[in-house]
Amino acid sequence: MKRRTGAKAVAIAAAGALLLSACSTSTTGNDGEEGGGSLTVGTTDKVVALDPAGAYDNGSSLVEQ
């Protein structure tokens, strides 16, 4: 029984540490918004339509996003 009690204590301590780290604030000053960049997505799928109403295939929907 002692082994299970120890495992429970470790699990509770780990969950508490995770909770505390999730609630803390960042002191780096970077809020994650860089802006001005671009994202290039490549695909080998054929683009069938550029109209959002008709772009149900994978290749066309990636181009429109």
C-alpha positions in Angstrom: 0.0 0.0 0.0 2.9 2.4 0.6 3.9 2.3 -3.0 0.5 3.4 -4.2 0.4 6.2 -1.6 3.7 7.4 -2.8 2.6 7.3 -6.4 -0.5 9.2 -5.5 1.6 11.9 -3.7 3.8 12.2 -6.7 0.9 12.5 -9.1 -0.8 15.1 -6.9 2.5 17.1 -6.6 3.0 17.0 -10.4 -0.6 18.1 -11.1 -0.2 21.0 -8.6 3.1 22.0 -10.3 1.4 21.9 -13.7 -1.5 24.0 -12.4 0.8 26.6 -10.9 2.9 26.9 -14.0 -0.2 27.3 -16.2 -1.5 30.1 -14.0 1.7 32.0 -13.9 2.5 35.0 -16.2 5.3 35.4 -18.6 8.0 37.9 -17.8 9.7 38.0 -21.2 7.4 40.6 -22.6 6.6 38.6 -25.7 2.9 38.0 -26.1 3.3 35.8 -29.1 2.2 38.3 -31.7 4.9 38.9 -34.2 2.8 40.1 -37.2 3.9 40.8 -40.7 5.1 37.3 -41.5 3.7 34.9 -44.1 3.1 31.2 -44.1 3.7 29.2 -47.2 1.8 25.9 -47.6 2.7 23.5 -50.3 0.5 20.8 -51.7 0.6 18.2 -54.5 -3.2 18.2 -54.8 -4.8 19.7 -57.9 -6.6 23.1 -57.3 -10.1 22.7 -58.8 -11.8 25.9 -57.7 -10.9 29.2 -56.2 -14.5 30.0 -55.3 -15.1 29.4 -51.6 -18.5 27.9 -52.3 -17.1 25.2 -54.6 -13.8 24.5 -52.8 -14.6 21.3 -51.0 -11.4 19.4 -52.1 -8.2 19.6 -50.1 -6.1 21.4 -52.7 -8.6 24.2 -53.2 -9.5 24.7 -49.5 -5.8 25.1 -48.6 -5.3 27.8 -51.3 -8.2 29.9 -50.0 -7.2 29.9 -46.4 
